[in-house]
């Protein structure tokens, strides 16, 4: 899902400082917006997730997890398990209890621009990718800021 129109400020006002460990029996996922120079930068991108059925298909409907602005990251806590993460293409990723996973979200130019989510294999590479990025706000605040839901 891609959103267009006026770009909302999705920053929490904080820059990346360090990796934070997940709470007990959860998995911490860092969704990092990182695109190369050849791809058009959309104001923000939506990332949805769905649990896997173990046969390569979603076991449930996709749920919107984050709206990520340009050069930002959004940390989320999830239950351990195998999930699909989707922008326009879906990627299946397993999350471990008390684990930390860094996922790169964005466009890659491969003859055409492809929007996807890719796992950053090492935590060290994840930290390098996070360096200099602004932290985005959590989902409910992002939806309010973009006008998808109205403030009460």
Rosetta blueprint (number, residue, H / E / L):
1 X L
2 X E
3 X E
4 X L
5 X L
6 X L
7 X L
8 X L
9 X L
10 X L
11 X E
12 X E
13 X E
14 X E
15 X E
16 X L
17 X L
18 X L
19 X L
20 X L
21 X L
22 X L
23 X L
24 X L
25 X L
26 X E
27 X E
28 X E
29 X E
30 X E
31 X E
32 X E
33 X E
34 X L
35 X L
36 X L
37 X L
38 X L
39 X L
40 X L
41 X L
42 X L
43 X L
44 X E
45 X E
46 X E
47 X E
48 X E
49 X E
50 X E
51 X E
52 X E
53 X L
54 X L
55 X L
56 X L
57 X L
58 X E
59 X L
60 X L
61 X L
62 X L
63 X E
64 X E
65 X E
66 X E
67 X E
68 X E
69 X E
70 X L
71 X L
72 X E
73 X E
74 X E
75 X E
76 X E
77 X E
78 X E
79 X E
80 X L
81 X E
82 X E
83 X E
84 X E
85 X E
86 X E
87 X L
88 X L
89 X L
90 X E
91 X E
92 X E
93 X E
94 X E
95 X E
96 X L
97 X L
98 X L
99 X L
100 X E
101 X E
102 X E
103 X E
104 X E
105 X E
106 X E
107 X E
108 X E
109 X E
110 X L
111 X L
112 X L
113 X E
114 X E
115 X E
116 X E
117 X E
118 X E
119 X E
120 X E
121 X L
122 X L
123 X H
124 X H
125 X H
126 X H
127 X H
128 X H
129 X H
130 X H
131 X L
132 X L
133 X L
134 X E
135 X E
136 X E
137 X L
138 X L
139 X H
140 X H
141 X H
142 X H
143 X H
144 X H
145 X H
146 X H
147 X L
148 X L
149 X L
150 X L
151 X L
152 X L
